Amino acid sequence: MTRFRRRGLKGVKMEFLLNCLGLNLYKYHLFWLKQRANGLIGKLN
């Protein structure tokens, strides 16, 4: 409860949103690296 009092609900919602966004980017990056290692994704050039 102290986090809500210190930052307010708006700050906590923003922190949660940023954490979710970062986790999704991390998962996508790992997926992309696995696909690249298997040779399923071609080079851009």
N, CA, C and O of each residue as an XYZ file, in Angstrom:
180
protein
N       0.813     -1.205      0.000
C       0.000      0.000      0.000
C       0.850      1.261      0.000
O       0.384      2.313     -0.437
N       2.071      1.181      0.473
C       2.873      2.404      0.540
C       3.196      2.936     -0.846
O       3.323      4.147     -1.028
N       3.329      2.056     -1.818
C       3.629      2.519     -3.169
C       2.481      3.362     -3.721
O       2.713      4.365     -4.396
N       1.256      2.957     -3.437
C       0.114      3.732     -3.904
C       0.084      5.107     -3.250
O      -0.241      6.098     -3.904
N       0.414      5.173     -1.992
C       0.375      6.454     -1.287
C       1.511      7.365     -1.734
O       1.341      8.579     -1.848
N       2.656      6.773     -1.982
C       3.826      7.574     -2.335
C       3.713      8.131     -3.749
O       3.958      9.317     -3.973
N       3.346      7.287     -4.695
C       3.330      7.690     -6.095
C       1.947      8.065     -6.593
O       1.815      8.802     -7.569
N       0.947      7.577     -5.947
C      -0.401      7.780     -6.455
C      -0.759      6.674     -7.425
O       0.117      5.993     -7.958
N      -2.024      6.503     -7.647
C      -2.496      5.429     -8.515
C      -2.034      5.631     -9.955
O      -1.728      4.662    -10.649
N      -1.982      6.883    -10.409
C      -1.572      7.163    -11.783
C      -0.124      6.731    -12.027
O       0.184      6.158    -13.072
N       0.761      7.002    -11.068
C       2.160      6.601    -11.210
C       2.330      5.095    -11.213
O       3.171      4.562    -11.937
N       1.538      4.410    -10.409
C       1.617      2.949    -10.351
C       1.118      2.341    -11.653
O       1.699      1.379    -12.155
N       0.040      2.901    -12.203
C      -0.473      2.398    -13.486
C       0.560      2.578    -14.590
O       0.746      1.692    -15.424
N       1.232      3.729    -14.595
C       2.251      3.977    -15.618
C       3.415      3.004    -15.466
O       3.916      2.482    -16.462
N       3.851      2.754    -14.236
C       4.942      1.809    -14.003
C       4.544      0.408    -14.467
O       5.351     -0.290    -15.081
N       3.327     -0.004    -14.184
C       2.842     -1.318    -14.599
C       2.807     -1.420    -16.121
O       3.198     -2.439    -16.689
N       2.337     -0.359    -16.779
C       2.279     -0.345    -18.236
C       3.676     -0.465    -18.839
O       3.880     -1.218    -19.791
N       4.629      0.270    -18.291
C       5.994      0.210    -18.817
C       6.629     -1.158    -18.589
O       7.375     -1.645    -19.438
N       6.341     -1.773    -17.460
C       6.870     -3.116    -17.191
C       6.294     -4.134    -18.160
O       7.017     -4.996    -18.659
N       4.995     -4.041    -18.431
C       4.366     -4.966    -19.384
C       4.939     -4.775    -20.780
O       5.205     -5.748    -21.485
N       5.129     -3.529    -21.177
C       5.691     -3.243    -22.492
C       7.108     -3.798    -22.612
O       7.463     -4.399    -23.626
N       7.907     -3.594    -21.580
C       9.274     -4.104    -21.597
C       9.322     -5.619    -21.645
O      10.166     -6.189    -22.337
N       8.430     -6.281    -20.923
C       8.394     -7.742    -20.927
C       8.011     -8.269    -22.305
O       8.588     -9.246    -22.782
N       7.028     -7.617    -22.952
C       6.625     -8.048    -24.287
C       7.753     -7.857    -25.294
O       7.966     -8.713    -26.153
N       8.472     -6.749    -25.198
C       9.606     -6.529    -26.098
C      10.702     -7.563    -25.873
O      11.321     -8.039    -26.825
N      10.937     -7.905    -24.619
C      11.948     -8.913    -24.281
C      11.568    -10.271    -24.864
O      12.409    -10.959    -25.441
N      10.304    -10.656    -24.712
C       9.849    -11.943    -25.251
C       9.943    -11.962    -26.770
O      10.348    -12.969    -27.352
N       9.571    -10.853    -27.423
C       9.648    -10.784    -28.877
C      11.102    -10.890    -29.338
O      11.399    -11.561    -30.326
N      11.996    -10.228    -28.622
C      13.407    -10.268    -28.992
C      13.959    -11.687    -28.878
O      14.692    -12.138    -29.759
N      13.613    -12.395    -27.803
C      14.068    -13.779    -27.657
C      13.503    -14.662    -28.764
O      14.215    -15.514    -29.296
N      12.232    -14.469    -29.116
C      11.608    -15.226    -30.195
C      12.335    -14.963    -31.508
O      12.616    -15.887    -32.272
N      12.636    -13.682    -31.762
C      13.320    -13.319    -32.994
C      14.702    -13.955    -33.059
O      15.118    -14.440    -34.111
N      15.417    -13.952    -31.931
C      16.751    -14.561    -31.913
C      16.684    -16.066    -32.164
O      17.536    -16.609    -32.867
N      15.695    -16.742    -31.607
C      15.550    -18.184    -31.832
C      15.240    -18.469    -33.294
O      15.797    -19.400    -33.877
N      14.357    -17.676    -33.890
C      14.020    -17.868    -35.295
C      15.244    -17.615    -36.176
O      15.482    -18.336    -37.146
N      16.002    -16.602    -35.835
C      17.198    -16.258    -36.605
C      18.239    -17.381    -36.514
O      18.902    -17.702    -37.501
N      18.374    -17.972    -35.327
C      19.344    -19.050    -35.134
C      18.951    -20.286    -35.941
O      19.818    -21.029    -36.400
N      17.662    -20.504    -36.113
C      17.193    -21.655    -36.881
C      17.218    -21.391    -38.379
O      16.974    -22.303    -39.169
N      17.506    -20.163    -38.781
C      17.576    -19.835    -40.202
C      16.224    -19.627    -40.838
O      16.113    -19.660    -42.063
N      15.187    -19.412    -40.041
C      13.852    -19.239    -40.602
C      13.588    -17.809    -41.045
O      12.675    -17.562    -41.832
N      14.368    -16.880    -40.552
C      14.210    -15.482    -40.941
C      15.405    -15.104    -41.791
O      16.551    -15.278    -41.375
N      15.142    -14.589    -42.979
C      16.226    -14.212    -43.870
C      16.800    -12.855    -43.523
O      16.239    -12.115    -42.715
N      17.911    -12.541    -44.135
C      18.540    -11.240    -43.928
C      17.771    -10.180    -44.698
O      17.094    -10.475    -45.683
N      17.885     -8.944    -44.237
C      17.184     -7.854    -44.907
C      17.820     -7.528    -46.248
O      17.114     -7.169    -47.191
N      19.140     -7.645    -46.354
C      19.817     -7.307    -47.610
C      20.136     -8.543    -48.402
O      20.706     -8.450    -49.489
